[in-house]
């Protein structure tokens, strides 16, 4: 099972990334757990300075932008 985290304070871009990530994971029939991380100290602990960020299994994959569903599929399927 993949552990997917969305790092961000809950801004519109963070919500959009959450939405698109769920779409991508469902379209891949992926077993996943989605967690939203809103605590600034925890976000910084990942080395992320710009939100939103997408973290898969503890590794930051995207930061500071909202990728397309297709891009997210590629990121979470590897």
GROMACS elastic network, one bead per residue, 0.5 to 0.9 nm:
[ bonds ]
;  ai    aj funct       b0    kb
    1    30     6  0.77530   500
    1    31     6  0.50075   500
    1    32     6  0.51539   500
    1    33     6  0.72305   500
    2    30     6  0.78098   500
    2    31     6  0.63709   500
    2    33     6  0.63224   500
    2    34     6  0.85420   500
    2    56     6  0.68702   500
    2    57     6  0.61639   500
    2    76     6  0.79786   500
    3    31     6  0.89427   500
    3    32     6  0.57864   500
    3    34     6  0.63070   500
    3    35     6  0.77419   500
    3    55     6  0.80891   500
    3    56     6  0.57876   500
    3    58     6  0.76005   500
    4    21     6  0.86352   500
    4    32     6  0.68245   500
    4    33     6  0.59787   500
    4    35     6  0.63083   500
    4    36     6  0.86384   500
    4    54     6  0.72548   500
    4    55     6  0.57137   500
    4    57     6  0.63564   500
    4    58     6  0.80656   500
    4    76     6  0.81736   500
    5    18     6  0.87274   500
    5    33     6  0.82028   500
    5    34     6  0.56795   500
    5    36     6  0.56524   500
    5    37     6  0.67116   500
    5    53     6  0.80917   500
    5    54     6  0.59637   500
    5    56     6  0.64351   500
    5    57     6  0.81602   500
    5    58     6  0.81011   500
    6    14     6  0.71313   500
    6    15     6  0.88539   500
    6    17     6  0.73920   500
    6    18     6  0.64448   500
    6    21     6  0.88185   500
    6    34     6  0.76558   500
    6    35     6  0.63653   500
    6    37     6  0.59801   500
    6    38     6  0.83930   500
    6    51     6  0.89436   500
    6    52     6  0.68673   500
    6    53     6  0.57670   500
    6    54     6  0.50216   500
    6    55     6  0.63810   500
    7    10     6  0.85664   500
    7    14     6  0.74288   500
    7    35     6  0.86135   500
    7    36     6  0.61435   500
    7    38     6  0.61666   500
    7    39     6  0.83753   500
    7    40     6  0.87798   500
    7    42     6  0.86568   500
    7    43     6  0.60060   500
    7    48     6  0.83944   500
    7    51     6  0.65077   500
    7    52     6  0.55962   500
    7    54     6  0.64428   500
    7    55     6  0.75078   500
    7    63     6  0.87339   500
    8    11     6  0.69977   500
    8    13     6  0.86302   500
    8    14     6  0.57537   500
    8    15     6  0.88052   500
    8    36     6  0.75621   500
    8    37     6  0.62476   500
    8    38     6  0.51599   500
    8    39     6  0.78432   500
    8    40     6  0.77801   500
    8    43     6  0.72140   500
    8    50     6  0.85156   500
    8    51     6  0.52582   500
    8    53     6  0.67586   500
    9    14     6  0.73484   500
    9    36     6  0.89777   500
    9    37     6  0.75973   500
    9    39     6  0.71051   500
    9    40     6  0.73413   500
    9    51     6  0.79275   500
    9    52     6  0.81512   500
   10    13     6  0.79262   500
   10    14     6  0.55369   500
   10    15     6  0.63254   500
   10    36     6  0.85382   500
   10    37     6  0.88265   500
   10    38     6  0.66726   500
   10    52     6  0.87174   500
   11    14     6  0.51589   500
   11    15     6  0.63764   500
   11    16     6  0.87204   500
   11    51     6  0.88534   500
   11    52     6  0.82320   500
   12    15     6  0.51038   500
   12    16     6  0.61613   500
   12    17     6  0.86566   500
   13    17     6  0.61274   500
   13    18     6  0.85948   500
   13    51     6  0.81790   500
   13    52     6  0.64790   500
   13    65     6  0.78427   500
   13    66     6  0.67416   500
   14    17     6  0.51263   500
   14    18     6  0.62414   500
   14    19     6  0.86687   500
   14    51     6  0.72834   500
   14    52     6  0.50900   500
   14    53     6  0.78912   500
   14    66     6  0.80076   500
   15    18     6  0.50728   500
   15    19     6  0.62027   500
   15    20     6  0.86948   500
   15    52     6  0.87949   500
   16    19     6  0.50512   500
   16    20     6  0.61458   500
   16    21     6  0.84541   500
   16    66     6  0.73758   500
   17    20     6  0.51768   500
   17    21     6  0.59194   500
   17    22     6  0.85037   500
   17    52     6  0.72536   500
   17    53     6  0.82835   500
   17    54     6  0.79279   500
   17    65     6  0.85583   500
   17    66     6  0.56493   500
   17    67     6  0.75684   500
   17    68     6  0.88086   500
   18    21     6  0.51779   500
   18    22     6  0.62017   500
   18    23     6  0.86825   500
   18    34     6  0.85020   500
   18    36     6  0.80830   500
   18    54     6  0.88098   500
   19    22     6  0.53216   500
   19    23     6  0.63529   500
   19    24     6  0.87781   500
   20    23     6  0.50125   500
   20    24     6  0.61330   500
   20    25     6  0.86059   500
   20    66     6  0.86207   500
   20    67     6  0.84255   500
   20    68     6  0.73467   500
   20    69     6  0.56201   500
   20    72     6  0.76951   500
   21    24     6  0.50594   500
   21    25     6  0.60896   500
   21    26     6  0.85062   500
   21    34     6  0.89267   500
   21    54     6  0.86494   500
   21    68     6  0.89870   500
   21    69     6  0.68562   500
   21    72     6  0.63134   500
   21    73     6  0.78812   500
   21    76     6  0.86378   500
   22    25     6  0.51619   500
   22    26     6  0.60402   500
   22    27     6  0.84853   500
   22    34     6  0.80874   500
   23    26     6  0.52697   500
   23    27     6  0.60924   500
   23    28     6  0.86734   500
   23    69     6  0.71713   500
   23    73     6  0.89794   500
   24    27     6  0.52094   500
   24    28     6  0.63407   500
   24    29     6  0.87199   500
   24    30     6  0.86779   500
   24    69     6  0.55772   500
   24    70     6  0.72814   500
   24    71     6  0.88952   500
   24    72     6  0.63343   500
   24    73     6  0.52395   500
   24    76     6  0.82756   500
   25    28     6  0.52047   500
   25    29     6  0.62173   500
   25    30     6  0.52330   500
   25    31     6  0.78131   500
   25    32     6  0.74026   500
   25    72     6  0.83775   500
   25    73     6  0.68546   500
   25    76     6  0.74287   500
   25    77     6  0.83358   500
   26    30     6  0.61173   500
   26    31     6  0.85012   500
   27    30     6  0.76988   500
   27    73     6  0.84025   500
   28    31     6  0.89342   500
   28    73     6  0.73255   500
   28    77     6  0.77619   500
   30    76     6  0.87361   500
   30    77     6  0.80125   500
   37    40     6  0.83018   500
   37    42     6  0.73573   500
   37    43     6  0.69432   500
   38    41     6  0.88770   500
   38    42     6  0.78020   500
   38    43     6  0.72155   500
   39    42     6  0.53505   500
   39    43     6  0.62460   500
   39    44     6  0.87491   500
   40    43     6  0.50023   500
   40    44     6  0.61299   500
   40    45     6  0.85491   500
   41    44     6  0.51404   500
   41    45     6  0.61722   500
   42    46     6  0.68714   500
   43    46     6  0.55344   500
   43    47     6  0.71481   500
   43    48     6  0.60441   500
   43    49     6  0.79964   500
   43    51     6  0.86280   500
   43    53     6  0.87175   500
   44    47     6  0.50306   500
   44    48     6  0.52773   500
   44    49     6  0.65367   500
   45    48     6  0.73801   500
   46    49     6  0.88609   500
   46    55     6  0.89283   500
   46    58     6  0.84304   500
   46    59     6  0.82734   500
   46    60     6  0.72421   500
   47    60     6  0.85279   500
   48    51     6  0.71293   500
   48    52     6  0.88370   500
   48    53     6  0.72527   500
   48    60     6  0.80348   500
   48    63     6  0.67659   500
   48    64     6  0.84337   500
   49    63     6  0.79639   500
   49    64     6  0.78959   500
   50    53     6  0.73149   500
   50    63     6  0.59984   500
   50    65     6  0.82184   500
   51    54     6  0.88302   500
   51    63     6  0.59029   500
   51    65     6  0.71740   500
   52    62     6  0.80983   500
   52    63     6  0.58891   500
   52    64     6  0.53068   500
   52    65     6  0.62563   500
   52    66     6  0.71258   500
   53    60     6  0.70442   500
   53    61     6  0.74619   500
   53    62     6  0.53315   500
   53    64     6  0.61320   500
   53    65     6  0.73103   500
   53    66     6  0.81472   500
   54    59     6  0.84777   500
   54    60     6  0.60055   500
   54    61     6  0.56383   500
   54    62     6  0.51172   500
   54    63     6  0.65032   500
   54    66     6  0.88515   500
   54    72     6  0.88731   500
   55    58     6  0.58460   500
   55    59     6  0.52546   500
   55    61     6  0.55776   500
   55    62     6  0.72289   500
   55    63     6  0.88226   500
   56    59     6  0.53144   500
   56    60     6  0.65411   500
   56    61     6  0.67919   500
   56    75     6  0.82418   500
   56    76     6  0.67711   500
   57    60     6  0.85423   500
   60    63     6  0.73092   500
   61    75     6  0.71104   500
   61    76     6  0.89207   500
   62    65     6  0.70701   500
   62    66     6  0.80721   500
   62    67     6  0.78964   500
   62    75     6  0.87951   500
   63    66     6  0.81314   500
   67    70     6  0.80123   500
   67    71     6  0.58382   500
   67    72     6  0.63174   500
   68    71     6  0.51477   500
   68    72     6  0.62226   500
   68    73     6  0.86202   500
   69    72     6  0.50326   500
   69    73     6  0.61133   500
   69    74     6  0.87546   500
   70    73     6  0.50759   500
   70    74     6  0.64686   500
   70    75     6  0.87772   500
   71    74     6  0.52285   500
   71    75     6  0.63015   500
   71    76     6  0.88019   500
   72    76     6  0.60920   500
   72    77     6  0.83347   500
   73    76     6  0.54030   500
   73    77     6  0.58417   500
   73    78     6  0.87297   500
   74    77     6  0.53886   500
   74    78     6  0.66426   500
   75    78     6  0.60535   500
